[in-house]
Amino acid sequence: MNKEIVLQDLGLRDYKATWDFQERLFQEILDIKIKNRRENAGLVTPNYFLLVEHPHVFTLGKSGDARNLLVSEKELETKNASFYKINRGGDITYHGPGQIVGYPILDLENFFTDIHKYLRLLEEMVILTLADYGLQAERSPGETGVWFDVGTPFARKICALGVRASRWVTMHGFAFNVNADLGYFDLMIPCGIKDKAVTSLNVELGKASIDQAEVKQKLLGHFTQLFEAQFKEQPLDSLVQ
């Protein structure tokens, strides 16, 4: 078992370029696993965790309904936003500046083989981080992600989740609104869930802006505890071609 995770903060980066990068790392791990099973090679599989902030983009999961995007792709262009149909689970979601996006690309056989547990631990990471700011967040039964005031007319989502897994290797991940422009969420039905709002950490705290570097450190600290893992930072040039 390898519980060391290579950590990279990619900064502000195009969605498609990051998706391609994820796919390359994802396939690298799969190739090692396939070789191990075919040749009993005894190779150790790596794990990666990418942090990133994207320019305005809407993504639709493989089981999503395109009607949940409420404007045309041409109208998105006027708002400097792009749109992609992608290979994760879930419906439509938005990424943009002021949002912390995390892509753990893990071989879960290094940790545990349970996708349900994996999703719940990602949610718990965010719930614990919000608790650090004095906020009580929770899960919504039957819906992934992290919410406030579940079961009330004021229910609102602060973090969305959507993952893909093959042979216990994961990709895609979570999108946590920290200083997000919530106006962009009006252009879609978030995650295909009607009549529920979306929020951001700065709104919940009544502040103009929150230190995103501090939030990242809190997230990563909780992640290492929940997954009993350790991070290793690696120079960007050695990962990104």
ChimeraX commands (.cxc) that place a marker at each C-alpha (Angstrom):
marker #1 position 0.00,0.00,0.00 radius 0.5
marker #1 position 1.22,3.47,-0.91 radius 0.5
marker #1 position -0.45,6.24,1.09 radius 0.5
marker #1 position 1.86,8.99,-0.15 radius 0.5
marker #1 position 0.10,11.47,-2.45 radius 0.5
marker #1 position 1.83,13.84,-4.86 radius 0.5
marker #1 position 0.22,17.26,-4.36 radius 0.5
marker #1 position 0.09,19.95,-7.03 radius 0.5
marker #1 position -1.60,23.34,-6.91 radius 0.5
marker #1 position -2.07,24.26,-10.56 radius 0.5
marker #1 position -3.38,27.77,-9.88 radius 0.5
marker #1 position -5.78,29.23,-12.46 radius 0.5
marker #1 position -5.86,26.77,-15.36 radius 0.5
marker #1 position -8.06,26.00,-18.34 radius 0.5
marker #1 position -10.61,23.25,-17.68 radius 0.5
marker #1 position -9.83,21.16,-20.77 radius 0.5
marker #1 position -6.07,21.31,-20.20 radius 0.5
marker #1 position -6.60,20.15,-16.61 radius 0.5
marker #1 position -8.98,17.41,-17.69 radius 0.5
marker #1 position -6.38,16.12,-20.17 radius 0.5
marker #1 position -3.76,16.19,-17.42 radius 0.5
marker #1 position -6.05,14.24,-15.10 radius 0.5
marker #1 position -6.65,11.65,-17.80 radius 0.5
marker #1 position -2.91,11.19,-18.27 radius 0.5
marker #1 position -2.30,10.61,-14.56 radius 0.5
marker #1 position -5.39,8.38,-14.31 radius 0.5
marker #1 position -4.19,6.23,-17.22 radius 0.5
marker #1 position -0.68,6.03,-15.77 radius 0.5
marker #1 position -2.06,4.42,-12.61 radius 0.5
marker #1 position -4.34,2.09,-14.59 radius 0.5
marker #1 position -1.43,0.96,-16.78 radius 0.5
marker #1 position 0.63,0.04,-13.70 radius 0.5
marker #1 position -2.27,-1.92,-12.22 radius 0.5
marker #1 position -2.86,-3.79,-15.49 radius 0.5
marker #1 position 0.86,-4.62,-15.77 radius 0.5
marker #1 position 0.94,-5.85,-12.17 radius 0.5
marker #1 position -1.97,-8.21,-12.77 radius 0.5
marker #1 position -0.63,-9.46,-16.08 radius 0.5
marker #1 position 3.04,-9.85,-15.12 radius 0.5
marker #1 position 2.95,-9.92,-11.29 radius 0.5
marker #1 position 5.43,-7.06,-11.55 radius 0.5
marker #1 position 5.01,-5.80,-7.97 radius 0.5
marker #1 position 5.00,-2.14,-9.03 radius 0.5
marker #1 position 3.73,0.48,-6.60 radius 0.5
marker #1 position 0.88,2.68,-7.86 radius 0.5
marker #1 position 1.22,6.44,-7.32 radius 0.5
marker #1 position -1.50,8.79,-6.05 radius 0.5
marker #1 position -2.06,12.41,-7.03 radius 0.5
marker #1 position -4.09,15.33,-5.73 radius 0.5
marker #1 position -4.55,18.38,-7.95 radius 0.5
marker #1 position -5.85,21.71,-6.66 radius 0.5
marker #1 position -6.99,24.19,-9.29 radius 0.5
marker #1 position -9.12,27.21,-10.02 radius 0.5
marker #1 position -10.82,27.33,-13.43 radius 0.5
marker #1 position -12.00,30.17,-15.64 radius 0.5
marker #1 position -15.82,30.16,-15.94 radius 0.5
marker #1 position -16.94,26.75,-17.22 radius 0.5
marker #1 position -20.01,24.51,-17.06 radius 0.5
marker #1 position -19.62,20.74,-17.17 radius 0.5
marker #1 position -22.27,18.07,-17.72 radius 0.5
marker #1 position -21.80,14.55,-16.31 radius 0.5
marker #1 position -22.46,11.45,-18.39 radius 0.5
marker #1 position -25.90,10.92,-16.84 radius 0.5
marker #1 position -26.80,14.62,-16.86 radius 0.5
marker #1 position -29.60,16.40,-18.68 radius 0.5
marker #1 position -28.45,19.14,-21.07 radius 0.5
marker #1 position -31.73,20.98,-20.40 radius 0.5
marker #1 position -30.33,21.87,-16.97 radius 0.5
marker #1 position -28.14,24.42,-18.73 radius 0.5
marker #1 position -30.59,27.31,-19.03 radius 0.5
marker #1 position -28.77,29.31,-21.71 radius 0.5
marker #1 position -27.28,28.46,-25.09 radius 0.5
marker #1 position -23.58,27.87,-25.61 radius 0.5
marker #1 position -23.57,31.06,-27.68 radius 0.5
marker #1 position -24.94,33.00,-24.70 radius 0.5
marker #1 position -22.22,31.45,-22.53 radius 0.5
marker #1 position -19.62,32.96,-24.83 radius 0.5
marker #1 position -20.91,36.44,-24.00 radius 0.5
marker #1 position -20.23,35.66,-20.34 radius 0.5
marker #1 position -16.72,34.34,-21.05 radius 0.5
marker #1 position -17.80,30.83,-20.08 radius 0.5
marker #1 position -17.29,27.48,-21.80 radius 0.5
marker #1 position -19.18,24.17,-21.70 radius 0.5
marker #1 position -18.05,20.53,-21.73 radius 0.5
marker #1 position -19.75,17.14,-21.60 radius 0.5
marker #1 position -17.48,14.97,-19.46 radius 0.5
marker #1 position -17.05,11.44,-18.13 radius 0.5
marker #1 position -17.79,11.86,-14.43 radius 0.5
marker #1 position -20.98,10.98,-12.60 radius 0.5
marker #1 position -23.56,13.59,-11.68 radius 0.5
marker #1 position -25.40,16.27,-13.63 radius 0.5
marker #1 position -24.40,19.83,-14.47 radius 0.5
marker #1 position -22.06,21.93,-12.39 radius 0.5
marker #1 position -20.15,25.19,-12.62 radius 0.5
marker #1 position -16.50,26.02,-11.97 radius 0.5
marker #1 position -15.04,29.49,-11.82 radius 0.5
marker #1 position -12.75,31.93,-10.04 radius 0.5
marker #1 position -13.23,31.97,-6.29 radius 0.5
marker #1 position -13.88,28.25,-6.16 radius 0.5
marker #1 position -11.43,25.63,-4.87 radius 0.5
marker #1 position -11.55,22.57,-7.10 radius 0.5
marker #1 position -9.85,19.37,-6.01 radius 0.5
marker #1 position -9.08,16.35,-8.18 radius 0.5
marker #1 position -7.80,13.38,-6.14 radius 0.5
marker #1 position -6.44,10.80,-8.58 radius 0.5
marker #1 position -6.00,7.89,-6.22 radius 0.5
marker #1 position -5.63,4.15,-6.38 radius 0.5
marker #1 position -8.20,3.34,-3.72 radius 0.5
marker #1 position -6.59,-0.08,-3.28 radius 0.5
marker #1 position -3.91,1.91,-1.43 radius 0.5
marker #1 position -6.59,3.09,1.02 radius 0.5
marker #1 position -9.91,1.17,0.93 radius 0.5
marker #1 position -12.09,-0.25,-1.81 radius 0.5
marker #1 position -15.37,1.54,-1.19 radius 0.5
marker #1 position -16.58,4.34,-3.48 radius 0.5
marker #1 position -19.41,5.25,-1.10 radius 0.5
marker #1 position -16.90,5.72,1.72 radius 0.5
marker #1 position -14.67,7.74,-0.60 radius 0.5
marker #1 position -17.44,10.21,-1.38 radius 0.5
marker #1 position -18.49,10.47,2.26 radius 0.5
marker #1 position -14.90,11.22,3.33 radius 0.5
marker #1 position -14.59,13.98,0.72 radius 0.5
marker #1 position -17.80,15.47,2.11 radius 0.5
marker #1 position -16.45,15.10,5.65 radius 0.5
marker #1 position -13.28,16.95,4.69 radius 0.5
marker #1 position -15.39,19.96,3.66 radius 0.5
marker #1 position -17.74,19.68,6.65 radius 0.5
marker #1 position -14.76,19.73,9.03 radius 0.5
marker #1 position -13.23,22.69,7.20 radius 0.5
marker #1 position -16.47,24.66,7.50 radius 0.5
marker #1 position -16.57,23.79,11.21 radius 0.5
marker #1 position -13.16,25.46,11.51 radius 0.5
marker #1 position -14.95,28.66,10.46 radius 0.5
marker #1 position -17.76,28.12,12.96 radius 0.5
marker #1 position -20.26,26.85,10.40 radius 0.5
marker #1 position -22.38,23.72,10.76 radius 0.5
marker #1 position -22.74,21.98,7.40 radius 0.5
marker #1 position -24.25,18.58,6.65 radius 0.5
marker #1 position -25.15,16.03,4.03 radius 0.5
marker #1 position -28.48,15.89,2.23 radius 0.5
marker #1 position -29.97,12.36,2.06 radius 0.5
marker #1 position -29.82,11.00,-1.49 radius 0.5
marker #1 position -27.77,13.94,-2.77 radius 0.5
marker #1 position -23.98,14.19,-2.84 radius 0.5
marker #1 position -22.17,17.30,-1.70 radius 0.5
marker #1 position -22.19,19.54,1.35 radius 0.5
marker #1 position -25.17,21.64,2.40 radius 0.5
marker #1 position -26.60,24.04,4.94 radius 0.5
marker #1 position -30.10,23.92,6.45 radius 0.5
marker #1 position -31.08,20.60,4.87 radius 0.5
marker #1 position -34.81,19.91,5.04 radius 0.5
marker #1 position -35.77,23.58,5.28 radius 0.5
marker #1 position -36.82,26.17,2.67 radius 0.5
marker #1 position -33.33,27.66,3.10 radius 0.5
marker #1 position -31.37,24.57,2.02 radius 0.5
marker #1 position -28.29,25.60,0.05 radius 0.5
marker #1 position -25.25,23.81,-1.34 radius 0.5
marker #1 position -21.69,24.98,-0.84 radius 0.5
marker #1 position -19.71,22.06,-2.30 radius 0.5
marker #1 position -20.49,19.76,-5.24 radius 0.5
marker #1 position -18.98,16.32,-5.86 radius 0.5
marker #1 position -18.66,14.24,-9.00 radius 0.5
marker #1 position -16.20,11.41,-9.59 radius 0.5
marker #1 position -15.23,8.73,-12.05 radius 0.5
marker #1 position -13.63,5.45,-11.01 radius 0.5
marker #1 position -12.21,2.46,-12.89 radius 0.5
marker #1 position -10.37,-0.48,-11.30 radius 0.5
marker #1 position -10.55,1.55,-8.05 radius 0.5
marker #1 position -8.70,4.50,-9.60 radius 0.5
marker #1 position -10.48,7.84,-9.15 radius 0.5
marker #1 position -10.57,11.13,-11.02 radius 0.5
marker #1 position -12.59,14.38,-10.96 radius 0.5
marker #1 position -13.59,15.35,-7.44 radius 0.5
marker #1 position -15.06,18.34,-5.59 radius 0.5
marker #1 position -15.82,22.03,-6.16 radius 0.5
marker #1 position -15.98,24.17,-3.00 radius 0.5
marker #1 position -17.39,27.69,-3.28 radius 0.5
marker #1 position -15.18,30.05,-1.26 radius 0.5
marker #1 position -15.38,33.42,-3.02 radius 0.5
marker #1 position -17.54,32.33,-5.95 radius 0.5
marker #1 position -19.61,34.61,-8.19 radius 0.5
marker #1 position -23.01,33.05,-7.46 radius 0.5
marker #1 position -24.62,34.80,-10.43 radius 0.5
marker #1 position -23.23,32.11,-12.72 radius 0.5
marker #1 position -25.28,29.47,-10.92 radius 0.5
marker #1 position -28.42,31.22,-12.20 radius 0.5
marker #1 position -27.51,29.99,-15.69 radius 0.5
marker #1 position -28.22,26.37,-14.78 radius 0.5
marker #1 position -30.15,24.06,-12.47 radius 0.5
marker #1 position -27.21,23.11,-10.21 radius 0.5
marker #1 position -26.64,19.35,-10.23 radius 0.5
marker #1 position -30.13,19.05,-11.75 radius 0.5
marker #1 position -31.70,19.80,-8.35 radius 0.5
marker #1 position -34.54,22.31,-8.56 radius 0.5
marker #1 position -35.68,24.72,-5.85 radius 0.5
marker #1 position -32.46,24.60,-3.84 radius 0.5
marker #1 position -29.97,27.44,-3.63 radius 0.5
marker #1 position -26.19,27.63,-3.85 radius 0.5
marker #1 position -23.94,29.55,-1.49 radius 0.5
marker #1 position -20.29,30.45,-0.91 radius 0.5
marker #1 position -18.11,30.62,2.19 radius 0.5
marker #1 position -17.66,34.40,2.00 radius 0.5
marker #1 position -21.44,34.84,1.85 radius 0.5
marker #1 position -22.00,32.56,4.85 radius 0.5
marker #1 position -19.41,34.49,6.85 radius 0.5
marker #1 position -20.65,37.89,5.67 radius 0.5
marker #1 position -17.24,38.87,4.30 radius 0.5
marker #1 position -16.16,40.31,0.98 radius 0.5
marker #1 position -13.40,37.75,0.59 radius 0.5
marker #1 position -11.89,34.73,2.33 radius 0.5
marker #1 position -8.21,33.73,2.23 radius 0.5
marker #1 position -8.31,30.77,-0.16 radius 0.5
marker #1 position -4.77,29.65,0.68 radius 0.5
marker #1 position -5.85,29.24,4.29 radius 0.5
marker #1 position -8.94,27.26,3.25 radius 0.5
marker #1 position -6.79,24.96,1.10 radius 0.5
marker #1 position -4.50,24.21,4.03 radius 0.5
marker #1 position -7.46,23.34,6.24 radius 0.5
marker #1 position -8.92,21.06,3.55 radius 0.5
marker #1 position -5.63,19.26,3.03 radius 0.5
marker #1 position -5.09,18.83,6.76 radius 0.5
marker #1 position -8.45,17.16,7.18 radius 0.5
marker #1 position -7.90,15.03,4.07 radius 0.5
marker #1 position -4.63,13.59,5.41 radius 0.5
marker #1 position -6.30,12.67,8.70 radius 0.5
marker #1 position -9.38,11.11,7.12 radius 0.5
marker #1 position -7.40,9.10,4.56 radius 0.5
marker #1 position -4.43,8.44,6.88 radius 0.5
marker #1 position -2.24,9.74,4.08 radius 0.5
marker #1 position 0.67,12.12,3.61 radius 0.5
marker #1 position 1.31,14.65,0.88 radius 0.5
marker #1 position 4.51,15.13,-1.07 radius 0.5
marker #1 position 4.83,18.30,-3.13 radius 0.5
marker #1 position 6.54,17.77,-6.44 radius 0.5
marker #1 position 7.80,20.45,-8.88 radius 0.5
marker #1 position 5.19,21.24,-11.51 radius 0.5
marker #1 position 7.57,20.76,-14.45 radius 0.5
marker #1 position 8.05,17.13,-13.52 radius 0.5
marker #1 position 4.31,16.49,-13.86 radius 0.5
marker #1 position 2.94,18.85,-16.50 radius 0.5
marker #1 position 4.23,18.47,-20.03 radius 0.5
marker link #1:1,2 radius 0.2
marker link #1:2,3 radius 0.2
marker link #1:3,4 radius 0.2
marker link #1:4,5 radius 0.2
marker link #1:5,6 radius 0.2
marker link #1:6,7 radius 0.2
marker link #1:7,8 radius 0.2
marker link #1:8,9 radius 0.2
marker link #1:9,10 radius 0.2
marker link #1:10,11 radius 0.2
marker link #1:11,12 radius 0.2
marker link #1:12,13 radius 0.2
marker link #1:13,14 radius 0.2
marker link #1:14,15 radius 0.2
marker link #1:15,16 radius 0.2
marker link #1:16,17 radius 0.2
marker link #1:17,18 radius 0.2
marker link #1:18,19 radius 0.2
marker link #1:19,20 radius 0.2
marker link #1:20,21 radius 0.2
marker link #1:21,22 radius 0.2
marker link #1:22,23 radius 0.2
marker link #1:23,24 radius 0.2
marker link #1:24,25 radius 0.2
marker link #1:25,26 radius 0.2
marker link #1:26,27 radius 0.2
marker link #1:27,28 radius 0.2
marker link #1:28,29 radius 0.2
marker link #1:29,30 radius 0.2
marker link #1:30,31 radius 0.2
marker link #1:31,32 radius 0.2
marker link #1:32,33 radius 0.2
marker link #1:33,34 radius 0.2
marker link #1:34,35 radius 0.2
marker link #1:35,36 radius 0.2
marker link #1:36,37 radius 0.2
marker link #1:37,38 radius 0.2
marker link #1:38,39 radius 0.2
marker link #1:39,40 radius 0.2
marker link #1:40,41 radius 0.2
marker link #1:41,42 radius 0.2
marker link #1:42,43 radius 0.2
marker link #1:43,44 radius 0.2
marker link #1:44,45 radius 0.2
marker link #1:45,46 radius 0.2
marker link #1:46,47 radius 0.2
marker link #1:47,48 radius 0.2
marker link #1:48,49 radius 0.2
marker link #1:49,50 radius 0.2
marker link #1:50,51 radius 0.2
marker link #1:51,52 radius 0.2
marker link #1:52,53 radius 0.2
marker link #1:53,54 radius 0.2
marker link #1:54,55 radius 0.2
marker link #1:55,56 radius 0.2
marker link #1:56,57 radius 0.2
marker link #1:57,58 radius 0.2
marker link #1:58,59 radius 0.2
marker link #1:59,60 radius 0.2
marker link #1:60,61 radius 0.2
marker link #1:61,62 radius 0.2
marker link #1:62,63 radius 0.2
marker link #1:63,64 radius 0.2
marker link #1:64,65 radius 0.2
marker link #1:65,66 radius 0.2
marker link #1:66,67 radius 0.2
marker link #1:67,68 radius 0.2
marker link #1:68,69 radius 0.2
marker link #1:69,70 radius 0.2
marker link #1:70,71 radius 0.2
marker link #1:71,72 radius 0.2
marker link #1:72,73 radius 0.2
marker link #1:73,74 radius 0.2
marker link #1:74,75 radius 0.2
marker link #1:75,76 radius 0.2
marker link #1:76,77 radius 0.2
marker link #1:77,78 radius 0.2
marker link #1:78,79 radius 0.2
marker link #1:79,80 radius 0.2
marker link #1:80,81 radius 0.2
marker link #1:81,82 radius 0.2
marker link #1:82,83 radius 0.2
marker link #1:83,84 radius 0.2
marker link #1:84,85 radius 0.2
marker link #1:85,86 radius 0.2
marker link #1:86,87 radius 0.2
marker link #1:87,88 radius 0.2
marker link #1:88,89 radius 0.2
marker link #1:89,90 radius 0.2
marker link #1:90,91 radius 0.2
marker link #1:91,92 radius 0.2
marker link #1:92,93 radius 0.2
marker link #1:93,94 radius 0.2
marker link #1:94,95 radius 0.2
marker link #1:95,96 radius 0.2
marker link #1:96,97 radius 0.2
marker link #1:97,98 radius 0.2
marker link #1:98,99 radius 0.2
marker link #1:99,100 radius 0.2
marker link #1:100,101 radius 0.2
marker link #1:101,102 radius 0.2
marker link #1:102,103 radius 0.2
marker link #1:103,104 radius 0.2
marker link #1:104,105 radius 0.2
marker link #1:105,106 radius 0.2
marker link #1:106,107 radius 0.2
marker link #1:107,108 radius 0.2
marker link #1:108,109 radius 0.2
marker link #1:109,110 radius 0.2
marker link #1:110,111 radius 0.2
marker link #1:111,112 radius 0.2
marker link #1:112,113 radius 0.2
marker link #1:113,114 radius 0.2
marker link #1:114,115 radius 0.2
marker link #1:115,116 radius 0.2
marker link #1:116,117 radius 0.2
marker link #1:117,118 radius 0.2
marker link #1:118,119 radius 0.2
marker link #1:119,120 radius 0.2
marker link #1:120,121 radius 0.2
marker link #1:121,122 radius 0.2
marker link #1:122,123 radius 0.2
marker link #1:123,124 radius 0.2
marker link #1:124,125 radius 0.2
marker link #1:125,126 radius 0.2
marker link #1:126,127 radius 0.2
marker link #1:127,128 radius 0.2
marker link #1:128,129 radius 0.2
marker link #1:129,130 radius 0.2
marker link #1:130,131 radius 0.2
marker link #1:131,132 radius 0.2
marker link #1:132,133 radius 0.2
marker link #1:133,134 radius 0.2
marker link #1:134,135 radius 0.2
marker link #1:135,136 radius 0.2
marker link #1:136,137 radius 0.2
marker link #1:137,138 radius 0.2
marker link #1:138,139 radius 0.2
marker link #1:139,140 radius 0.2
marker link #1:140,141 radius 0.2
marker link #1:141,142 radius 0.2
marker link #1:142,143 radius 0.2
marker link #1:143,144 radius 0.2
marker link #1:144,145 radius 0.2
marker link #1:145,146 radius 0.2
marker link #1:146,147 radius 0.2
marker link #1:147,148 radius 0.2
marker link #1:148,149 radius 0.2
marker link #1:149,150 radius 0.2
marker link #1:150,151 radius 0.2
marker link #1:151,152 radius 0.2
marker link #1:152,153 radius 0.2
marker link #1:153,154 radius 0.2
marker link #1:154,155 radius 0.2
marker link #1:155,156 radius 0.2
marker link #1:156,157 radius 0.2
marker link #1:157,158 radius 0.2
marker link #1:158,159 radius 0.2
marker link #1:159,160 radius 0.2
marker link #1:160,161 radius 0.2
marker link #1:161,162 radius 0.2
marker link #1:162,163 radius 0.2
marker link #1:163,164 radius 0.2
marker link #1:164,165 radius 0.2
marker link #1:165,166 radius 0.2
marker link #1:166,167 radius 0.2
marker link #1:167,168 radius 0.2
marker link #1:168,169 radius 0.2
marker link #1:169,170 radius 0.2
marker link #1:170,171 radius 0.2
marker link #1:171,172 radius 0.2
marker link #1:172,173 radius 0.2
marker link #1:173,174 radius 0.2
marker link #1:174,175 radius 0.2
marker link #1:175,176 radius 0.2
marker link #1:176,177 radius 0.2
marker link #1:177,178 radius 0.2
marker link #1:178,179 radius 0.2
marker link #1:179,180 radius 0.2
marker link #1:180,181 radius 0.2
marker link #1:181,182 radius 0.2
marker link #1:182,183 radius 0.2
marker link #1:183,184 radius 0.2
marker link #1:184,185 radius 0.2
marker link #1:185,186 radius 0.2
marker link #1:186,187 radius 0.2
marker link #1:187,188 radius 0.2
marker link #1:188,189 radius 0.2
marker link #1:189,190 radius 0.2
marker link #1:190,191 radius 0.2
marker link #1:191,192 radius 0.2
marker link #1:192,193 radius 0.2
marker link #1:193,194 radius 0.2
marker link #1:194,195 radius 0.2
marker link #1:195,196 radius 0.2
marker link #1:196,197 radius 0.2
marker link #1:197,198 radius 0.2
marker link #1:198,199 radius 0.2
marker link #1:199,200 radius 0.2
marker link #1:200,201 radius 0.2
marker link #1:201,202 radius 0.2
marker link #1:202,203 radius 0.2
marker link #1:203,204 radius 0.2
marker link #1:204,205 radius 0.2
marker link #1:205,206 radius 0.2
marker link #1:206,207 radius 0.2
marker link #1:207,208 radius 0.2
marker link #1:208,209 radius 0.2
marker link #1:209,210 radius 0.2
marker link #1:210,211 radius 0.2
marker link #1:211,212 radius 0.2
marker link #1:212,213 radius 0.2
marker link #1:213,214 radius 0.2
marker link #1:214,215 radius 0.2
marker link #1:215,216 radius 0.2
marker link #1:216,217 radius 0.2
marker link #1:217,218 radius 0.2
marker link #1:218,219 radius 0.2
marker link #1:219,220 radius 0.2
marker link #1:220,221 radius 0.2
marker link #1:221,222 radius 0.2
marker link #1:222,223 radius 0.2
marker link #1:223,224 radius 0.2
marker link #1:224,225 radius 0.2
marker link #1:225,226 radius 0.2
marker link #1:226,227 radius 0.2
marker link #1:227,228 radius 0.2
marker link #1:228,229 radius 0.2
marker link #1:229,230 radius 0.2
marker link #1:230,231 radius 0.2
marker link #1:231,232 radius 0.2
marker link #1:232,233 radius 0.2
marker link #1:233,234 radius 0.2
marker link #1:234,235 radius 0.2
marker link #1:235,236 radius 0.2
marker link #1:236,237 radius 0.2
marker link #1:237,238 radius 0.2
marker link #1:238,239 radius 0.2
marker link #1:239,240 radius 0.2
marker link #1:240,241 radius 0.2
view
